[in-house]
Amino acid sequence: MFGRRGSAGSSFGSGKAEVAPRPAAPTRPAASAAPAPSPARTPNPAADPNAPLPPSKTQERVRSEDYYDTKSSIFSALIDTIDLSQLARLDAESAREEISDVINEIIHLKNLVMSIAEQEELLADIVNDVLGYGPLEPLLARDDIADIMVNGAEKTYIEVSGKVQLTNVRFRDNQQLMNVCQRIVSQVGRRVDESSPICDARLPDGSRVNVIAPPLAIDGPALTIRKFKKDKLTLDQLVKFGSITPEGAQVLQVIGKSRCNVIVSGGTGSGKTTLLNCLTRYIESTERIITCEDAAELQLQQPHVVRLETRPPNIEGEGQITMRDLIKNCLRMRPERIIVGEVRGPEAFDLLQAMNTGHDGSMGTLHANSPREALSRMESMITMGGYGLPARTIREMIVSSVDIIVQSARLRDGSRRITAITEVLGIEGEVIVTQDLFLYEILGEDEFGRIVGRHRSTGIGRPRMWDRARYFGEDRRLAEALDRAEVVEN
């Protein structure tokens, strides 16, 4: 036993326990406790997007105010009773057992009338509050959720199969929500408060987290979590879900193995990071890879990987490490490939410099609605860096650095598709010349409102990357994929 609990006939301990800092959150419940997983980040055309969500605790019961009042009363008594410093020394399972014993004793002393199911539900909620991420735990345990969006203590939305839906999950108040946000960001050495109200972080499984707190968020803290699937997606699975054809997937494999410099372009939630993870699976295990990210979320499988992460300024406004700093430094680390999680500023210049100075096969993502817009955005980001270079010089740098742009998109029915595989050929006058190898055409929609389309080859028999593919022994596979795509089109 631990803490300051008295006997069953005595009152709770008179001293007050310090509430913060709380122990770090333990490993969340295993995925087996959640409903059967289904693709979250990438759609399954066979699934009806209008079908109701699978049942879960967040949807089966609408909790009353009495439930939250009871929970708050028991939680306050629990904090008064236990010694959190002693609790922090226990492993997760022992801590749960101890908390369960205390809660059962509190329920008995308060003469609360509860069914076994209600008591177990209350117990799970309070344990999650103390050891985990509170009301978010049931959502984090589900593998069919792509995004969790908390808009203050009262409203929590989730995205399932490309559709955003309101849940019955709520927090006790904005302070509890803020405590959960602090617990998440503190695990990666960051903070969020009034003096630093915006923070990017990640969960232990790599899921991306963004927090914006009052006074910037008027109605309470806003927490957004981009969840990653526990089972990492592959190109074969993207083919199964209809995001790309087998021929297009084979071309992407050749691109990955031939050390082409690739930019993955797309809008928010279009699957850029997932696609980048899929492409990195075809990097040789002997290559040294260095990743640069704002919040580490790439999940590379190769053994020789160095992961770098930016750092925000401290409370005195010092010590910031930007993406540009990371890219500059990784050039001194003998990289063979440099992978940038997301290019959103002047670091685009440094990435292009790395791509055309011997680091073939480098990759990155950026936000754009088409391959042509991706090129324009890169030019704009370099211009914002204040380099003062002529526009033609910047475009020549882009042409000499980028080989392939892979465009992903999230369609209006919630499905995600690879809509273009485009080569950068050169520059004519003031215009960058490109050619599409694969395109996605929308043909209409079915009776369920799902978009019907097809991937087609543009008929390019000998792309610019042909010589590079031949150098790496991939020219035959590239030719086979392009030939089969021609047959499918005809």
N, C-alpha and C positions, 0 to 999 in steps of 0.2 A: 504493500500500500504506500501511498505518498500523500502529500498535501497536509491539510489540517482538518480532515473530516472527524467529526465526533461519532459517538455511538448512535444507534437508531433512535434513541430517546432524547438525544441532546440537540442543541441548536447548532447552526453552522458556525464555522470559525469566525471569530470577531475581526481578525485582521483583513486588510484588503490586499489582493494580489495585484502586482503590476500587470496591466493588460498588454503592453508593448515593451520590447519586441516579442512577437510570438514565434514559436518554432517554425522552421522551414516546412513547407508543405511536403508530405510524403508522396510516394508513388500513388497515382490515382488508381481507382478500381480497374481491374483487367477488362479488356475489350469484351470478354465473354459475358460480362454482366450486362452489356448493352444489347439492343436488338440486333438481328443479323445484319452485318454491314452491307451496304450497297454503295455504288460509286457516288461520291459527293462532288468532287471537283470536276469530274468529267461525266457527261450525261450518258445514260443508256437509252438508246432510241426505243427499245422494247418496253420501257417502263412508261406508264401513263403519268405525265407530269401533273394531271389534275386529280390523281388519286389521293385519298386522304393520307396524312402522315401515319407511320406506324405508331401504335399506342405506346406511351411512356408515362412516367410519373408526372412529367410536366404537363400532360394533357388529360390524364384520367380524372384528376381531382382539382376543383377550384377551391383553394383553401380560404377559409373564413378569417375575419379579423380576430376572432377568438383564438384561432390556432396560433396566429402570430403573437398575440398577447401572452398566451401560455408559454410559447417558445421563448419569448423575451424574458419572462419571469424566471424560467428554469435556467436560461443561459446566464442571467445575472447572478443567480444563486450558485451556479457552477463556478463562475469566475471568483466569487467570494470564498469558495470552499477549497479549490485546488491551488497548488503551488506550480505555476507554469515553468519555473526554472527547473523543478524536478521533472516535470513532464517532458521537457525538451531533451532530457538525457535518455529517455526510453525509445525503443524502436517503435515503428508505426503500429504494429499489431498490439504490443503491450500498452501503448498509449490509448488505443481505442478501447481495450478491455477496461482500463482504469476509469476512463471517462464514462463508459457504460455503467460501471458500478456506482459512480457518484450520481449519475442522472437517475438511475433506478431508486437510489436512496432519497433523492430530492422529491421524486414523484410520490414516494411512500410517505414522507414527512408532510408534504403539502396536501395529502389526501385527495389527489387528483384522480378522477374516474376516467380511465382511458382504456380502449380495447388494445389487444396485443398488436394489431396492425398499426393503430395510431401511435402506440408507444414506440414501435420499431421505426416508423417514419420520422417521428420527432427525434429519436436517438440518432438516426442517420444524418438528419439536417444539422444537429448541433455538433456532431463529430466533424462534419465537413466544415462547419464554421471555425472550429478550433484548429483543426489539423490541415484542412485543404483549402479549397477556393469557394467555400460556402455554397449558395444555391446554384453555382455554375457546375458543380461536380457531375450531376446527372447528364448535363449537356456535353461536357467534355468526354464522358465515357462513351458517348454514341459516335460511331464511325460514319454515320450517314449524314452528318451535319457538316457543311462547308464553312459557314460563317456564324458567329454568335455576335449579336449587336445589342448592347445594353444601353438604353437611353434613360439614364437616371434609375432610381431604385424601383420604380413602378413598372417599367416596360422593358421586356427582353424579347428580341426577335431572333429567329434563326433562319438560315437558308438551307433547304433540302431539295435536291433535284432541280436546282436553279430557281426555286420559288421562295420568296421571303414570307414568313408566317409569324404571327404573334404567339408567344407561349404564355403560360400561367406562372412562369418563374418570376419572382420578385424578391427584392432585398428588404431587410427590416427597415432601413432608412439609408439616406445617402452616405452617412458615416460608415455603415457596414460595407457599402459598395466601395468607398474610398479605401477602407482597410484591405479589401481584397486586391484592389489595384496596387496598393503599396506592397503587398506581399508578393505579387507577381513580378513587379519591376525590380524589387530589391534583390531577387534571386540572381539577376544578371548585373548587379552593381549599379543600378540606376535609381532615380527617385522621381516622384511626382508630387507636387504640392503647389501652393499659391505662387511661390517664387519661380517654379519651373513646371507650369501646368500642362505641357505637352511632352509625351514620352513614347518612344518606340522600344519594345522589348520582345521577348520570346518566352514560350513555355519550355520545359525540359525536353519535350518531344519535337521542338523546332517550330511549333505553331507561332505565327506572327501576332503580336499584340500591339495595339495602339490605345493610348489613354489620353484624353483631354479633360482637364478638371476645371472646376470653377476657379476664378471668375470668368474664364473664357467660355466654359460650357454653362449656360444660364440655368438649365433645368436639372442640374446635378451632373456628376461625372459621366462621361460617355466612354464606354469600353468596347473595343472592337477586336475580335479574335478571328483570325483566318486559320482554321484548323487544317492540319495535314492528316491524310489517311495513315493509319498504322501500317498498312500494306502499301508499299510504294508502287505507284503506277509505272507500267512499262509501255513501250511502243506497241507491243502486241495487244495490250489491253485497250490502248487508244484505238487500235484497229477494230477490236471487238465492239467498242462503244460507238463506232462510226465517226470518230473525230478525224480519221485519215484512212485512206485505202491501203491495202497491203503493199501496193506499188509505191505509194508515197512514203510509207514507213521505211521501205527498203532504201529509197533515195536519202531519207534522213539518216539512216544507219551509215551509208556511204559518206555522207557529209561529216558525220562525227568521226569516222575512222580515217578520213582523208585530211584531217587537220585543217578544215576550212574555218575561216574566221566568221562567226555567226552572230547575228543580232536577232533576238526573239522579240517581236513587237506585238503589242496588243493593248486592249483597254483594261480597266480595273476588273479583276475577277474573271479574266478570259483564259486563265490557265498558263500564263507565261512561265512561272516558276516550275510548275509541274512539267511542262514541255522541256525546259532547260535541264531538269533532273533526268528526264528520259534520254536526252541527247548525250549527257555525260556518261551514261552507262557504256557507251561505245568507245570511251577513251582507254587506251592501253594501260594495264595495271602497273607498268614500269615507269610511266610518266609522272613527273613531279607537278602537282597542281596546287595553285594558290588561289583561294577564293577571298573576295573582298565584299563585305555586305554591311548594311546599316544594322540589321538584326539577323544573326546567322540563322538561315532557314534552308539552305541547300543541303541535300542529303546525298553526298557522293559516296560511292561504294569502293573506290580505289584505295589501296593501302597508303599511298604516298600523297597525302593531302594536308595542306596547312591552311587553317581557317582563320581569317582576320575579320575583326569587327570594329566599326567606328565607336568613338566614345564622345558623349556630350560634355559640355563644360561643367565644371564643378560649381559649387554655390558661390564661389568668388568670380565665376565667369572665366576661369582658366582651365587649361588641360584638355581642350577639345582636340580630338583627332578626326579629321574629315576623310571622306572617301578618296580625295586627291592625295592626302598624306599616305593612305594605305597603298594606293596603286604605285606611287613613287617609290615607296619602300620595298614593295614586293619585286620591283625590277632588280633590286640588289640581292634577292634571295635565290637566284638561279632557278627561276620558274621555267617550265616547258609550256605550260598553259596557264593563262590568267582568266579567271571567271569572276565577273562582277555581277552581284545579285541584281542591282538595278541602277541604271545610269539616269540621273535626273539633273545634272548640273555640269559645271566646268570639268568634272572628272572625265567627261567624254573625250576631251583632248588627250588626256594621259592614256586612256584605253586605246585610242587610235594609234598613238605613238608606240604602245606595246605591241599592237597587232602587226605593225609594219616594220618592226625591228627585231625579227627573229623569233617571236612567240606565236607561231602559227597555231591555229586551233583554239584561240581565245574566244570567249563567248561573253555575252551580256544581254540584259533585257532593258527595254524602255517602253514608255507609254506612247502609243500612236495607233491611229485607226487604219493605216494602210502602209505598205512598204515605202511608197513615195513620201508619205508624211513622216515616216521614221527617219529618212534621210534629211528631210527639212528640219526635224527636231534636233538631230545631232548637230547640224550646222548652227541652229539657234543657240544650243547649249554652249557650243564653243565660243560663239560671239559674246554670250553673256559673261564669259570668263575674262573679258577685257584684253584679249590677246592682240587685237588690232590687225588681224591678218586679212588680206583681201578675200572676197568671197570665193574666187576661183581657187586660191590656194587651199582653202578649207575643203572645197569639193574634191580637189585632187587628192588631198589627204584621205578623205572618206573612201574614194574609189580605190586607192592603193591599199587600204586597210580592210575593208569589209568585203567578204566574198558572197555571203548568203544572208538574206533576210527571211525569216520564217514568221508569218503573220498568223496570230490566233485571234479568235473573236468569240464573244458570247452573244448568241442570237436571242431574239426576243422571246422565244419559248423557253429560255433558260439553258439550252444546250450549248456546248462549246465545240468549236470546229477549228481545224487548221485550214485557213481560207486561202493561203498563198505560200508557195515556196519560190522565192524570187532571187535571181542572180544580179549582182552589180557588175556591169560590163566595162564601163569606162565613162568618159566625158566628151561631149561634143559641144563646142562653143561654151556656153554657160550652163548646160543641162547635163545632169548625170543620166546615163543610159542604163536601163535595166531590162531584164527579160524574165517572164514568168515561166517556171517549169510545170507547176501544178496550180490549179485554181479550183475554188469551190463555187458551184452555181446553185442558186436557190430556184427550185422548180415550182414550189407552191407549198401547201400544207394539207395534212390529212384531217380526218373527221374529229380528231382530238385536239386540233390546234397546233400540232407539232410541225415544225418546218421540214419539208422534204427537199432534199438537194442531192447533188452528186459532185464528187471530185473528178476532175478531168485533166488529162495531160494537154499541154498546149502544142504538142507535136515537135518540140525541140529534140532533134535526134542526137546532137553533139553539143552539150552545154559547155560553157567556158571552163567549168571545173573538170573537164574530161582528162586533161593532162595530169592534173593533181591526183585524180582517182587512179590513173594508170601508174603513177609513181608509187602509190601505196598498194597496188595490186587489186584495186576495187573497180577497175573499168568494166570488167565483164558483168559484175553484179549491177552496176549502174545501167549498162546497156540493156540487160534483161528486164530491169524494172521499167525503163522507158518504153521498151517494146511491148511489154504486157499492158502498160497503160494505153498504148495506141490501140491494142486489140480491144480493150474494154471500152474505149471511146467509140470505136467503130461498131 
